[in-house]
Amino acid sequence: MSRKFTWQEVGQNAKNGWIVIGDSVYGPQGFLDSHPGGPAVIRNKAGKDVTRFFNEMGHSDKAHDILKSLKIGEIDKNSKPDSWQVDKDQRLVAITSILLILAFAFVYFCVLKK
C-alpha cells in the first residue's frame, strides 16, 4: 500500500523537489541533476501539481519509466492544496471557457434571435 501525503507535506518538501502528477507524489531529488531540461525545470514546479505541465511536454517512454521509479506515495484526497500549489493555467482555462460560453449564449439569445 502506498504512503499517503497531504498537500501540506508536499509543500513542506518543495525544497526536496517533491511534485504531484495525477494522484501520485514523486520525490525526484536524486534525479534533479540528471533531468534533460536541467534541475531548474523541476525546482520551479516543486511542491505543486504539475500534471498538465508533465503531460504537455510529451515525455518519452523512458521518462515515464524513470518517473515510476521516483514515486514515493499518493496524495491524500482528503487534503486540499494551497492556492500556490494549484496550476493557475488550469483555473484560467476553466474561467476563460465559462466566459466564452456566456459570450456565445449572449450573442445567440440577444443578437441572433432578433
Secondary structure, DSSP 8 states (H G I E B T S, - for coil): ---EE-HHHHHHTGGGT-EEETTEEE--GGGGGG-TT-HHHHHTTTTSB-HHHHHHTT--HHHHHHHHHHEEEEE-TTS---GGGS-HHHHHHHHHHHHHHHHHHHIIIIIIT-
